[in-house]
């Protein structure tokens, strides 16, 4: 399990390495961070190649956190690599045939790890399809802000009624979980098309997006309306809005959303499809930029080896490289239970 090495790796990398600050106003000779960037994507599985590609992208593009749906992984696990943490949640067992159903995860950059620890290192589960954590940061006025970041994977449209009802209850419990001073941010593959704003009184949707609406979308819209949440990406004009490609018609549908309380929409600087490719999937990644944190430290060179641009373009080379490294007795990739990881973190604080 290499727990001793995990502790030393976390100490060296998480202490020295963090996401580059985005330029803002100068405060006593330092630059403030105007926003944090969070990505969300259904990755259609989450194998080691995809792990490496996403970690490289997070480092290169200064991504604070990455929410993932449909990992096809079982159980609950916290992992560390190069100072980045992967928190996973999934079903306990898989069917006799095929890959495990669903599975969700959140990847935290070193700065996000610190924000998570500052907020108490909590990991919250709402059923088998929803994972949430809390991140404590300071806004541009120096006020402490706690964000509850969640990743959620909804049942497909033809799922049994009791499965869909159970998920709706879990979503409602999630929406009621944050304290009054916390900001809820839900990254979700909703398997639902809500369309765009149909009247001026609609506070769930903005004017931008794919017009198609289905029954699951109407149900989701009603739930969001009752909980005063909105779909952030529908308030920003973009070249394209479809997040999922239908395998037969090839039409693009807007099934993926980033949800935030309507009262906190003013914190959103930008939201929509992340145009720079990530991992292979039939779902496009979404991004949201939040006006939240300030004074994140400048990026230092990683002591780990991140995938270069050629490996991003050619995952086959990455697979070959990983096979060559498989003989190592203790790789830099560690999978440890949450308790062991908490002990390792405690020894570093």
Steps between C-alpha positions, in 0.01 A plus 500: 500500500809724539339722768832645612575611148153650469565717803831630366360551151208702632729713712738590219252545217194647670714747690699618201263464209177683426295639217614819333316808619284663240595868469298748699543814704826545686472488881815605689717383214313173449242411239152394595335203334178607332355154460549127532434274202312174548436241229231232483474205262352157451824325403349163400728312732803617693801281427865580565550663161212738567635572848834610355343711227270682741777563753720643225217720380431625852861601543534660157168690509498594868183306578400516865278191508362246254163329559453166324194289431485137387838381621394132486679448831363330811498613861650797679864595474738792541820500295799732460732570211748789469315692771163465325225306677228284344192439714278225363154362575312217331282195532615208715466234232470464125270292280614160376556641154651834406675774694390636841208744475550872548767616740599861573821675604649840578866579426653775713802709406752569778328832573163329509645237737594777740152652469349156569716448810416849622130418471544184708578235234139387493377252237122475460303230319138532391403155377728322255503771235593823679827605665562835668784673681549841659769751403578807710653802327507876523316723256646817352387695807683269738181337625502125561285311248419130518403327177326164511616340175302198384518262208191306401404237244127463430334177385439471127157579364381139479604416857238346726267745671615415853862567401412841360293587808779396735746719309261796514480460878880487522526818291248672724699399809816637337332831424387533861840408648700827473486749784352842428846654451631223268492502121373183335650405163371182335672353194256252353445271206125533540397289201237772466427774246352813659511726195531878541303774672141499374370801695641793693401354837719191450789527745642153429608551139663774300442579132783285360512129426337218309123548481409132534306405816415150623305366797814454711592861423160625615533305824848640560382853420221472757742374766749780432224759506378377838855517640587835333783356290585572137703357212797736474603422141163613361582859596809530277507525121727238343569360150347165604292363786449128437702294747413147382500351150221256421664182361248457216376845402831671595292790633639691796281511810549707815497230769780631723460798730675701769246599763531789745254692718341784306612746768864395440487524120676837525810310615521324163738673262453246220340160439464275199674236293875478552620522141845353558477122480554277800449123499313294242129494581165562335445778757665839463651650816338801663686775679396757754705791626408623847595832653605348829861465605795731523874479556556144385872450476690494174550166324833335567650223294360161589737237631272244337503420131193633321386386159629727225294637212599215271365250752179700522459464124607135493379301805643181345849626578391561856383140534837375371686723743291379793569136407872573507464649849286219639801311638559770763451364853318814616350726235418869560130404479363404841158359585432518872188489717367831630615436858859428398502809279364715784783378725754584231351848459500555874870424521567775246301777671 
